[in-house]
Amino acid sequence: MRRACCMLLAGLFALSTLAIDGAQAGEETKLNFKKDKGRITLAYATQTPRVQHRCFPGRLHAVLAHIAAQTGRRPLVTSGNRSGGRRGSYHRKCMAADIRVPGVPVSRIVAAAKTAPGIGGIGTYCNGIVHVDVGPKRRWNYCGGRGLAKLNRSKSKVVAMR
């Protein structure tokens, strides 16, 4: 219970330091993150308090902040560091995040991620989740089925499996 309260207070604090400029109807909003004497405001939110994100490296924070700035909304991290999954997963190294950006199409999230400095892998899933990590550059689309999606290490093409 105490941990949940701490997480709630941290979330409220993060929201209170977020300023949105130009919030008139029909106008695209840009996020402006305040900096207060070395304190950095999170550019993302977590889906539940159980999402492990405190170990994210600065490069992944920068990727998520870039996506937030480009889309005008904070990404919602649905999965961060985890012990399960395939061997070699960047989630196991705390270098990956699965995200959604409520109200933003997947194509726009991917476009924003592609321009993020330090981005490595970008993967999409049929349920609307986008994977971003700071490993080597690669792209994939996975929509169920058996086995893993085919990876494409070139920058220009996304390979989909059915």
N, C-alpha and C positions, 0 to 999 in steps of 0.2 A: 504494500500500500504506500509506504514511504517513497519507494522508487517511482511509482506511478505519479505521485504528487510532484516529485522533483522534475520528472519529465514534462508534466503539464506546465509547471512554472517556467521551465526552460523554453518550451514552445511559445508560451505567452510573451516571454521576454524577447524572443527572436522576432515574433510578429510585431511587437511594439517598436522595434528599431527599424522596421521596414517602411520606407516612404515611397509612395507611388506618385509620380508627377504626371500632370496632364490627364486627369481622370474625367474628362467630359464625355458625354454620350457620343458614341460613334467614333471616338478618337482612339487610336491605338495607344496603349499605355506602355511606358518604359519603366523598368525598375531602377531605383536609385538606392544603393545600399550604403548606409552610413558607417563611418569608421570612427570609433571613439577610443583614442589613446591605446592602440594596439588590439582592441577587442574587435573580432571579426564576426559579423552577423551571418548566420547560415543562409545560404542562397537556396536551400531546399528544405522540405519537410519530410518526415517519415510517416509511413502509413500507420504503423502501430509503435508503441514504445519498445517492443521487442526487436525491431529492426536494428541490427548492429551496424553503426555507422561512425562511431567515434574514432576508429582507426584509419579512416579514409586519409590518404596522403593529400598534400596540398594540390598536386596536379589534378586529382579527381574533384576536389572542391572547386578548382578553377573551371573544369569542364562543366560542372553542374551550374556554377554561377554564369558561365557563358550562355548555357541553354536558357537559364532564367532571363537573362538580359535580352536574348534574341526573341524569345516567345512572349515576354511580358508577364510571365507567371512562374511561380516557384515550382520546380519539379517535385513530385511526390515519390520518394524512394520506397519501393515495395520490398526490396531485398538488397542487403549489403553484404557484410562479411558473414560467411556461414561455413560450417565444417563439412556439410554434405555436398553432393554433386560430383561431377566427374573430376578425376585426377588432373591437375594442371589448371583448374578453373581459377580465374582471377578473383572470383568471390572468396575463395579459400585464402588468398593472399591479401584480402581487404583492398583490392585495387579495382573493384568493379561495383556497379550499382545497376539494378533494374529499376526503371522509372516509368511513371506516367506523368503527363502534364494535363490536368483536367481542363477540358474545353479547347485543347489544341490538337489538331490532327497529327497522326503519327508521321506523315510525310514532312510536316513542318518541324517536328522534334528532330527527326533524322537530319534534315537540312541544317538545322542549328548545330547539331552535334558534329557534323562533318567539318564545320568551320571553327570548331573549338581548338584552341592551342593545346597540344599535348594529347589529343584524342588518340586512342588506339583502336580497340574493337567497337563496332556498332552492330548490334543484332536486333532484329525485330521478330516478334512473335504474333501469332494470329489473335491473341487476346488483347492486343493493344499495348503490351509492355515493350519498352525499348531498353536494351542492354547497352551500357557504355562502360568502357574501361580504359586504363592507361597503359595497356600492354602494347604488343606490336600491332601495326595497322592491319585490319581485316574487317570484312563485312559478311553478314549472313542473314538469312530469313528462314525461320523454322516454324513450320505449321503442323506439328504433331507427327504421327507415324513412328516407325521404329528407328532407332539409331539417332545419330546427330545430323544436323544440317550440314550441307557441304559448305566449306569455307572458301571464300574468294579473297586472296591476298592482294589482288590489284585494287586500285583506288576507284575504278570506274564502273564496276559491275557488281550487282547483287545476284547471288545464286539462290534460287528457292527450291525446296524439296516438297513433295506432296506425300 
